Amino acid sequence: MDKNKTIGFIGLGVMGQSMAGHLLKAGYSMVVYNRTKEKANALIEAGAEWSDTVADLAKKSDVIITIVGYPKDVEEVYLGAEGIIPNAKEGAYLIDMTTSSPLLAKRIYDEAKNNKMHALDAPVSGGDLGAREARLSIMVGGDQEAFDAVKPIFEIMGKNIVLQGPAGSGQHTKQCNQIALASTLMGAVESMIYAKNAGLDPMRVLESIATGAAGSWQLSNLAPKMTSGDFNPGFYIKHFIKDMVIGLEAAKEMGVELPGLELVKSHNDKLAEMGLEDLGTQAMYKLYDK
């Protein structure tokens, strides 16, 4: 994808700001939109153009990347009357990097194809740190030709970029990631609670177990935070709950039972009821630390 193409970027939250920033620094012209304009200020100062509406952004862009909150937001941004597909250019590449519904990804793909556009679902893993350091894992669903065309853009934001299959496959793969994440997070929490109650130094315990068979990203990166009382979000509890709802709904459609995911969701629902949904996922520790 050559640098004379204009990228439209919608969604400038924890992840989106860094991802858009990398593309801007790489030399692409960029138009940005976010519900809260203040979050776009740094990018505008760096040379991005602000757009007042999604429709206006869509008309100006050759490639449109979205990373918004919930499937309902994705649906509105892409399929609403003032959304992307009714207003984008013929031949535009549409890349949704939100963790969203596989069925919705297929709908967007079909609508885009009917309008002579190319749609890819491309959710990411790696959190705010991965976004800042441009080493996200990007899981892609869609056509090979469209994937090949925009891969240079993906390579500016991530390191592990895999086309998983047809439309919806990226979202299904992200659910595989979230399912594995859920159980390893609970394991890290329970391990650290056990260490504390046994009178051990949790950080010293991690020296022994984090690089062995029990090792995981959750244990290495979140266990030190939870034991030190750092519950600032790299990944919000409220967004984790959203992801788990998507996974459980998709599993139900397939007739698959996921008891581990159901348990972790119930724990996070309790945290939300406690008013802690804006903390990081490592705050599950608070349920056990009594």
GUZA-974293 format. One record per residue (C-alpha): x, y, z. Coordinates in pm, whole numbers, plus 50000, padded with zeros to 5 digits. Layout:
XYZ ...
REM end
This chain:
500005000050000 501795031449881 502125062450095 499975084449870 496875066650003 494865084050274 494065064150586 490945072250784 491195061651150 488135059151376 488525052151749 491345069051940 491205051452275 493995033852465 494965013152160 493865034851870 495935065551953 499205046251940 498225026351630 497215057551439 500355075151557 502595048451406 500845051451069 501155089251073 504865087351157 505315062550872 504275089650628 500635082250550 498155110650515 495525105950782 492005116950861 490785109551214 487455108151394 486595100851755 483465107551958 485605128452195 487655152351983 490125159952263 491595124952223 492585134051867 494485165751961 497955150051968 497435134051627 496035166451480 499105185151610 501275158651442 499605164551106 496375144251097 493215160350960 490145160651182 486785149751039 483545160151206 481635129051098 482215092851003 480605099450665 482995127950588 485995106750688 484775078050470 484515100450163 488115112350203 489815078950276 491265050850067 491745028250369 489535030550678 490585015051010 488235012551306 488855002151664 485805011751867 484104998852180 481334973552127 479684954051842 476784978951845 479315006651779 480854986651494 477424981151341 476555017951358 479935029651225 479855006050926 476215000650839 474375031650963 473105057050710 475925080750806 478395052350840 481325039750637 479835016550375 477105040550251 479715068150213 483105052950132 484765052749790 484395023349552 487475001549600 488125013349957 489684989450208 487734986750535 489584971950834 487774966551163 490294960251442 487674960351720 487094927751903 483584921651776 481104895351661 482144870551389 478604871751247 478754909651227 482134907451053 480544885550786 477664910250743 480084938950697 482124918550447 479024910750242 477774946650245 481214959450150 481494934649864 478054944649736 479324980549726 482614971049555 484704976049869 487094952650051 486444944150418 488744926750665 488124918351030 491464922351207 491254922551589 494484925751783 496174912852095 499014928152291 497324955052497 498324991352532 502014982052555 501874962152233 500134991252062 502715016452185 505624994352080 504034984451744 504264947451818 500614937451819 499424903251712 496914909151430 494384881651345 492764886851007 489654873850832 488864881250469 490184876850115 493844869950039 494014898049780 492744924250025 495054911050297 498084913350068 497154948849967 497024962350322 499684940450486 502254968850474 499864988950692 499494960050938 503284956850955 503574992551085 501314983951382 502194947751458 504694919451435 502634887451422 500184891151133 498254860651011 495394856850765 493254830950943 490634824750674 487454840250530 485454868550683 484824863351054 487934841851101 489884870251261 487134875151519 486914837651590 490694836651640 490524866051880 487984846652083 490434817452102 492924842752240 490474856352496 489434821652610 493054812152676 493694845952838 490764841953079 491934809453233 495604819453251 494614852153420 492644833253683 495594809953733 497934839353785 495554854954039 495114822754238 498864815954232 499684850054376 496964847654641 498314813654745 501854827754764 500724856654982 498794834655223 501704810355248 503894838955368 506024839155052 507424869054866 505304869254544 508064884954336 510524858454445 507954831654364 507674846354015 511444842853971 510974805454003 507714799053819 507334825653548 509854809953310 508894773553369 505964752353259 503534775853442 504794806253253 502374829053067 502074865152956 499524870353233 501874856953500 504894876753381 503134909753312 500054911653535 501054892253847 503624918953949 500964945653902 498294928154105 500624920654396 501834956854408 498304970954398 498604985154047 495174980753889 495495007153618 493994994853292 495994981453004 492824962552919 489594973353088 487404948953281 484354963053097 485914954652760 486954920152880 483334913252980 482224924352632 484704900352473 483584871352691 479924877652605 480834875652235 482774843352292 480044826752494 477374836452239 479474822551953 480184790752151 476474785952218 475744788751845 478334761351783 477114739352068 480434742752254 480674744052636 483254767652789 482954764153169 486274781453236 485214812253040 481824812453214 483534812353555 485924840553469 483044861153328 481084856253651 484094869453847 484334899953622 480594905853649 481074907954027 483844933553980 481554954153756 478814952454021 481404966054266 481934995954035 485394984453925 484724979653553 487175007453458 490114989753624 492504966253447 491774929153425 494394921953694 491874936453944 490344901553961 492914898454241 490614920354454 487984892654467 490464868854629 492514892654844 490514892255167 
REM end
